[in-house]
Amino acid sequence: MFQRLLPDQIVKTVFDIDLQSLRERGVRGIITDLDNTLVSARTPRATPELVAWLDKVKQDGFQVVVLSNNNSARVAKFAEPLGIPFIPAARKPFVKSFRLALQRLGLRPEQAVVVGDQMMTDVFGGRRMGLHTILVTPIEIGEEGWGTRINRRIEKIALARLRRQGLWPDKEER
């Protein structure tokens, strides 16, 4: 059961994603979560480092869409200044929002990846849609909503089970 929460890749931050490898695999789009994936949940706008990374992503030929369970005001405040399309109140892990993100990108599932910090929403939802999933270490844990706190508890149980089954690296911190 918990195997559906296994990401295809694990990286520390979005800056550690191997864009060249993705491009070689035919990936042309990145569907990314916002809070604790790109910036902390308390950071309203992109950091200069993130702006530079997003510029590089676009220069490398990738399209980006932000897919967030957060509200429209929060996501718009972040994405609009960057000119990045976004889908707020996505209700991840339901596939409808992932399907909409693919439509916005004009891509098929094998041409896109999902990047996020939560196994229960980003990884599970992406896998349900047949997308390659990349799990990042959350930027900051603490000031998260009640739904995320519940998901983090379920993740701990899942990680313990996956470690016992030898499916998750022992030294990986989450």
ABEGO torsion letter per residue (X at the ends): XAAAABBABBBABAAABBAAAAAAAGBABBBBBABGAABBAABABBBAAAAAAAAAAAAAGBBBBBBBABBAAAAAAAAAAAGBBBBBGAGOABAAAAAAAAAAAGBBAAABBBBBABAAAAAAAAAAAGBBBBBBBBABBGABBAAAAAAAAAAAAAAAAAAAAGABBAABBX
